[in-house]
Amino acid sequence: MRLGIALSASTLSLGVLAAQACGSTDTNPFTSGAGGASTSAVTSASSDSSGIGGGLGAGCTPPCDAAEFCGVAGTCLPDGSCADDEDCAMGLACDMATSTCIPGSECGAQEESAKVVPPNLLIVLDRSCSMTSAVNGKSKWAIAVAALNGMMVSFKDDIRFGLTLFPDKVNPTCGQDKIPFSPAQGNEAAITALLTSALVKGDVNYPAGPCVTNIDTALLQAQGEPALMDPLRASYVMLVTDGAQSGNCTLGGGDMGTAQVITALLAAKVKTFVIGFGGTGIDKTALNTFADAGGAPVNNGTIHYYDAGDAAALELALTAIAAETLSCTYALDQKVDDPDQLFVFFDNDPKAIPRDPTHTNGWDYDAATNSITFYGAACQDLKDAKVKDVDIVYGCAAPTPG
């Protein structure tokens, strides 16, 4: 559970990812015993029912069933299994404990860690005076602080959180000074402490003035945050507001200026999520424009932003947004000489996840960052925690055990 509600996604708990270097020059793409071989491979090796062992086994009598192959010892074995190393493809060995082919001595079996690259998420939070008004008997400010603090707990270490509040109390009315927390690893405790302290009247960040809503300069401030331009990771902005741009605030160009900034952020590959919180006072037309410009609109009829009228809706919105930002990029510890020798597997399934340079569905390797990024259904399966084990194997087309 996250934020007290059912999850649409959860954090990933992945083991060591293996990058194995083959000592052999064999590039056989088969992934297991006979079950991993293609029909053409089997028939080219032998005309009997043997599998990837290459027809080394004597023809079995009686002949093996369709779902079996003739092992090297002359006995029928289930497809995908093995009883001897020679029942396996080059570079693979038979694991007697599981009767499956795994990378063997010819592959070197050298493992290294591959770490998920957490994204940046800059929270742009409205602390205008209207945030003290109540929703179902509780102030919007208290609801927002509780929901954001819960988000920090649920997605700790999975997201590099940052925070800015608008209006701030440093620059003149409608202006913004520097961002209090640039997105970085380990910010959760400090951000939570700031927000919790701001629940108390008299605290510098309590929403007691200036009583303006300067969304434009707050987004300009976000655009100038260097961490969002980090080429090694994905970056996002999340605007949370309960109102409309103040008519007397024009330093950032008003709504038009906000839309231009959000459009520029998207052009720099930084999506902006927009949450309208608290129901009354929201400029729906402006927030729809911002959501569309940010590249992350909600398919909700005439409402394109996350419409959070109460505490439960806000928690749902935060969970959905956080889950959407979860990373599908993994940084490898060692440089890859030949990306064509990379193979990727989910949950020890011998069928490899395909490489897809079109970034539609599968994965691709980026030499500049020495990382692998998943796309499409493969990425979504990772975000939804449907995948428990990821193997990135170098040189041998088979998942590692465990």
Secondary structure by P-SEA (a helix, b strand, c coil): ccccccccbbbbbcccccccccccccccccccccccccaaaaaaaccccccccccccccccccccccccccccccccccccccccccccccbbbcccccccccccccccbbbbbbbbbbbbbbbcccccccccccccccaaaaaaaaaaaaaaaacccccccccccccccccccccccccccccccaaaaaaaaaaaaccccccccccccccccaaaaaaaaaacccccccccccbbbbbbcccccccccccccaaaaaaaaaaaaaacbbbbbbbccccccaaaaaaaaaaaaccccccccccccccccaaaaaaaaaaaaaaacccbbbbcccccccccbbbbccccccccccccccccccccccccccccccaaaaaaaaacccccccccccccccccc
